Amino acid sequence: QVQLVESGGGLVQAGGSLRLSCAASGTIFSINLMGWYRQAPGKERELVAVTRSGGSTNFRESVRGRFTISRDGAKNTVDLQMNSLKPEDTAVYYCYGNYRMREYWGQGTQVTVSS
């Protein structure tokens, strides 16, 4: 059973930084696609950033230039460095993984950005 465990959320002032980490367990092979989604109250879950085993990445336009994503394919971990945070970045952030054509989600970690 694949499990994704996040860490690193919290409360930060606007303009500050946070780093989220996610570690996968229960896999034998490298996870092809890993990344982060977020969900704010009353809104749908949305993609923040994903990275593929080949190295390509996709970012939500509103976070491009402020967030970076990195992964360790051997360890099946993925980090999200969030800089210049804005109040509109406030949400529950979920780690995401696509492994052998199945999707997996972490339990979520709260990120709150105060103005």
VEXDREN-2710 file (C-alpha; in Angstrom, 1 decimal):
% VEXDREN-2710
k/r/px/py/pz
1/GLN/0.0/0.0/0.0
2/VAL/1.4/3.3/-1.1
3/GLN/1.4/6.1/1.5
4/LEU/2.3/9.7/1.2
5/VAL/3.2/11.7/4.3
6/GLU/3.6/15.5/4.2
7/SER/5.3/17.8/6.7
8/GLY/6.2/21.4/6.9
9/GLY/3.0/23.4/6.9
10/GLY/2.3/26.2/9.2
11/LEU/1.6/29.9/9.7
12/VAL/3.7/32.6/8.1
13/GLN/3.4/36.3/7.3
14/ALA/2.9/37.5/3.8
15/GLY/6.3/37.6/2.0
16/GLY/7.6/34.8/4.1
17/SER/8.7/31.3/3.1
18/LEU/7.8/27.7/3.9
19/ARG/9.0/24.4/2.7
20/LEU/6.8/21.3/2.4
21/SER/8.1/17.8/2.2
22/CYS/6.5/14.6/1.2
23/ALA/7.8/11.1/1.5
24/ALA/6.3/8.0/-0.1
25/SER/6.4/4.5/1.3
26/GLY/5.2/1.2/0.0
27/THR/6.7/1.5/-3.4
28/ILE/9.2/-0.7/-5.2
29/PHE/9.8/1.5/-8.3
30/SER/10.2/5.2/-8.7
31/ILE/7.0/7.2/-8.7
32/ASN/6.6/8.7/-12.2
33/LEU/4.6/11.8/-11.2
34/MET/4.8/13.5/-7.9
35/GLY/3.7/16.9/-6.8
36/TRP/1.4/19.2/-4.9
37/TYR/-2.2/20.3/-5.0
38/ARG/-4.0/22.6/-2.7
39/GLN/-7.6/23.3/-1.6
40/ALA/-8.8/26.5/-0.1
41/PRO/-12.1/26.7/1.8
42/GLY/-15.0/26.7/-0.5
43/LYS/-12.9/26.0/-3.6
44/GLU/-11.9/23.0/-5.6
45/ARG/-8.6/21.3/-5.3
46/GLU/-6.1/22.7/-7.7
47/LEU/-2.7/21.8/-9.0
48/VAL/0.2/23.8/-7.6
49/ALA/3.2/22.0/-9.1
50/VAL/4.2/18.6/-10.3
51/THR/7.4/16.9/-11.5
52/ARG/8.0/13.8/-13.5
53/SER/10.7/11.3/-13.3
54/GLY/12.2/12.6/-16.5
55/GLY/12.6/16.0/-14.9
56/SER/9.9/18.1/-16.5
57/THR/7.7/20.2/-14.3
58/ASN/4.4/22.1/-14.4
59/PHE/3.4/25.0/-12.2
60/ARG/0.3/26.9/-11.5
61/GLU/0.7/30.3/-13.2
62/SER/0.0/32.1/-9.9
63/VAL/3.0/30.4/-8.2
64/ARG/5.4/30.4/-11.0
65/GLY/8.6/32.2/-10.0
66/ARG/7.8/32.0/-6.3
67/PHE/7.6/28.2/-5.8
68/THR/10.1/25.6/-6.7
69/ILE/9.6/21.8/-6.7
70/SER/12.3/19.2/-6.3
71/ARG/12.4/15.5/-5.9
72/ASP/14.6/12.6/-5.1
73/GLY/13.6/9.8/-7.4
74/ALA/15.5/7.1/-5.5
75/LYS/13.9/8.0/-2.2
76/ASN/10.5/8.9/-3.7
77/THR/10.4/12.3/-1.9
78/VAL/9.2/15.6/-3.2
79/ASP/9.6/19.1/-1.7
80/LEU/7.9/22.3/-2.4
81/GLN/9.8/25.5/-1.6
82/MET/7.4/28.4/-1.3
83/ASN/8.7/31.9/-1.3
84/SER/7.1/35.3/-1.3
85/LEU/3.9/33.8/0.1
86/LYS/0.7/35.6/-0.3
87/PRO/-2.6/35.4/1.7
88/GLU/-4.2/33.8/-1.4
89/ASP/-1.8/30.9/-1.0
90/THR/-3.6/29.9/2.2
91/ALA/-4.9/26.4/1.7
92/VAL/-4.5/22.7/2.7
93/TYR/-1.7/21.4/0.6
94/TYR/-1.8/17.8/-0.5
95/CYS/1.0/15.6/-1.8
96/TYR/0.1/13.7/-4.9
97/GLY/1.7/10.7/-6.5
98/ASN/0.8/8.7/-9.6
99/TYR/2.3/5.2/-9.3
100/ARG/1.7/2.5/-11.8
101/MET/-1.4/4.3/-13.1
102/ARG/-3.0/4.8/-9.7
103/GLU/-3.3/8.0/-7.9
104/TYR/-2.4/8.5/-4.3
105/TRP/-2.9/11.5/-1.9
106/GLY/-1.3/12.5/1.4
107/GLN/-3.5/13.6/4.3
108/GLY/-2.8/17.3/3.7
109/THR/-1.0/20.0/5.6
110/GLN/-2.3/23.4/6.4
111/VAL/-0.5/26.5/5.1
112/THR/-1.8/29.8/6.4
113/VAL/-0.4/33.1/5.2
114/SER/-1.4/36.2/7.2
115/SER/-1.5/39.7/5.7
END
